[in-house]
Amino acid sequence: MKKNLLFLYLLLFSTASLFAQPKLDATVSYELNNDTGNYRLKIVINQDISFQFTENYTSSVFVMIIKDLYTDTPDGGTSGGENTLNYVSTNATNATGTSNGLGTYKATYGPFSFPEDEQIGFGMSGSFNTNDFIRIKAGTIIQDPGNFNTVPTINPGPYTVVIANQNFDGIAATAVTESVLNIEEQKIANDVSFYPNPVNDYLSLNSKSAIQKVELFGLTGAKLDVKISDLSKIDVSNLQSGIYLLKAETEKGTTIKKILVN
């Protein structure tokens, strides 16, 4: 029986799904705040990381959770930060924004965020829709002022990351590989059509020009092994319910389509 893809996202921190998710490449340290005499957290994101939303999201902020940053619960800490991290989105409003908070709250938020985790808040305007992508750019954020009396023990990266939903009781967006975004951002040809979509068993393709190659990808960027007949019919009956990316190459260009399997 097919399982719902959202259920798999909510099981993100099981052993199997952890390995399927790209991780945050970040360098974490503490520095002395000469103004207060205490220590403050410094996170350097070394490489852009991208997320895809699995639900509609309307709020003034969203929060990226860094899992298991600390070996145990930190002693002290405060929210605060600088507007030094930026993100861009590929949704219809082309929203952009900056970080507005970095804090160790020493509290459990929902079923997946714990005192050993860290949170970075981002301001936003407008809204994100299901399947929208955002890319958080490489950069540095420092707590301000920070009030750690001692330096906590930090686990080495890379780190598992998610974006919490608005109620902080689930996941609104999961990390995806850049290969998924590269596929999404290619020029879409207009001479290929797909039906039905959503699909249960077989997806049919029509094209005004000869189809040269057909591939199906999961949201992690992995190419899927599916039966394709005559480059015009794809058997998706064995796939789990969820969203997939179908790539069809013709002599006139490349077509990318989001496919929903029921």
N, C-alpha and C positions, 0 to 999 in steps of 0.2 A: 504494500500500500504506500502511495506517495505521501511524504511528510511535508508539512507546510514549511516553506523556507524561513518564514519569520520565527518559527519555533527553533530552527537551527541557530538563528542569530542570537536568540535569548539563551542558548546554550553555548555561547561563544567561549566561555572559560572552561569548558570541558576539554580534556586532553586532545581529542580529535580535532575540534574546531580551532583551537589555538594555533596549530601548525598551518591552518589554511589562511590565516590572516597576516598581512604585512605588519611590521612593527615599527615603532618610532625609534629612529636613530638620533639619540640625544646624549649630550654630556652634562651631567648634573654635579654641581659642587655648591659649596657655601663660601661666602666671603664676609669679612668683617665690615659692619656698618660703623664707620668712625664717628658718626653723629650720635649713635645710641650706645655703642660699645657691645652690641649684640650681633649675632650672625643672621644673614639672610640668604635665602635660597636663590640659586642661579641655574637656569636651564638654558642650554644652547641646543637648539634643534639643528642638527647638522644637514638634514636633507628634507626636502618637501615631503609632506605626507598627505594623502588624499582620502576622502571619505565619500560614501554614498548614503543618502538618507533612505530609510525604509518606511518612513511615515511622513505625513505633512507636519510641518513645524512652524509655529507662529509664536514668537516671543521676542523680548528685547535682548536676550542673551542666549548663548548656548555654552555648554561646559564640556571640555575634553578631559576625560579621566585617564590618567597614567597609572596602570595597574602595577602594584607591588614595587613601588619606587623605593620604599624603606624596608629594612629587615624586620623592624618592629615599629610600634606606635611612637612617633616623634614626641619629644618633650618640649612643648611650646609651639610657637608658630602663629602666624597671623595672616589674614588675607591682605592682599595689596599687590600692586604690580605697576608696570609701565606699559604704555601703548606702543610696544616694540615689535610684537608679532602681528603679521598680516595674513589674511586669507582672501582668496578669490573664489567665486562660484561660477558654475556654468548653467545656472538656472535662467529662467526667462528675464528676471530682473537684473541679472549680472551683478548680484550683490557683492560688496566688499566690506571689510571691517577690520578692526584691530583688537588685540587683547586688552582686557580691562581688569584682570584680577588673577592673582596666583596665591593660593592659600592652602595651608595644611589645617583642616578643620577638626581633626581628631574626632570624627564622628562617622557613623555608618549611614550612607544614603542609599536606600533601596537595596535590592538583593545582590548588587554587584559592585558597590563602591564601599571601601573599608578604610579604617584609619591608616593602613599602610600604603594607601593610594595617594595620588596627588591630583589636584584639579587646576585647570587653566580656564578661565572664563573669557568669552569673546562677546563683544557687542555686535548687534546686528539690527538691520532695518528691513522691513518687508517680511518675507516668509520664504521658507524652502518647501518644495513639493517632494512627494515620493519619487525616488530615482534621481533627484538632483545631486550633482557632485560639488564638493568644495575641496580646495587645496590649501592647506596651511603651509605657508612659506617658511623656509629655513630662517632662523633668526634667534635672538636672545631675549629672555625675559628675566627680570630680577625682582624679588620681593622688595617692597618699599612701604614701611621701613624694615620689617622683619624683626622678630624678637626672640630668636632661639638663643637660649643660654649656653647650650652645648650643641655640637655638630652631630646630627643623627647619622647612623650607618646607612649607606645608600647601596642598593643592589645595582650591579652593572647592567647596562642596557645591552641590546635594544629592548624596548618596552611594548607590551600590549596596550593598545589605546582604543577607546570607544567614545562616542558622543552620547551623553545621557539624554533621555527624553524629558519633556517639560515637567513631568511629575516626579522625576528622579526615581522611578520605579521600573525602568526598562531602558532599552537602547534605541536611540533615534537614528544613529548612523554608525556604520562600521567602516574600518579601513579597507581600501581596495588598492590593488597594484596600479602603478602608472600605466601598465599596458592596457588596462581597461579604459583609462581616460584617453590614451592615444587612439584606441579604436573608436571611442565615442566622438572624438574631435575630427575625424577624417571627413572629407567632403562627401556628402550623400548624393548618389546618383538618383535620378528620378525615373529611370526606365525599368526598375524591378519592383514587383509587388509580391506580397506574402499573404497567405490566407490559410485557414482562419487564424485570427489572433485576438483573443486567447485561443490556444490550441490544446486538445486533449491527447491525440494520438499521432496524427500525421500533418505536417506543415507543407503546403504546396507553394512553389515559386513560379512566377511568370516573368518574362523579360522581353523587351523589345529588341535586345541584342543578345548574342550568345553568352550564356553564363560559363565562365571558365573555371571557377573555383568557388566552393561553398564551405564555410567553417562555422562551428557553433562554439561559443565561449561562455564560461561561467563568470560571475561577477568578480572572482579573484583573478581573472585573466587567463585561467587554464583552458586550453583547448579540450573539447569534449569528444569522446569517441562515440559517434552516433551513426546509424545506417542512413546513407544518402543514395537515393536511386536516381540515376540519369541527371544528376545535378538539379533536380526539380521537385523532389519529394523527400522529406526528412522525417524519420521515425523518432518521435520524442516520447513514446509511450513508457519508456523506462526511466525517464528523468523525474526528479522530484519537482513538486509544484514550486514555482517561483519565476524569477526574471532571468532571462538569458540574452546574450547578444549574438545576433546572426550576421555574418559577414559574407557577402556575395560579390565576387569580382567578375566584371564583364569587360569587353573590349573598350567600353566607354568610360569605365570608372568603377569605383567601389561603393557598394551600398551597405550601410549598417542599420540594423533594425532591432529594437528591443522586442523580445518575444516573451509573452506570458504563458507559461505552461500551467494548466489547471490540475 
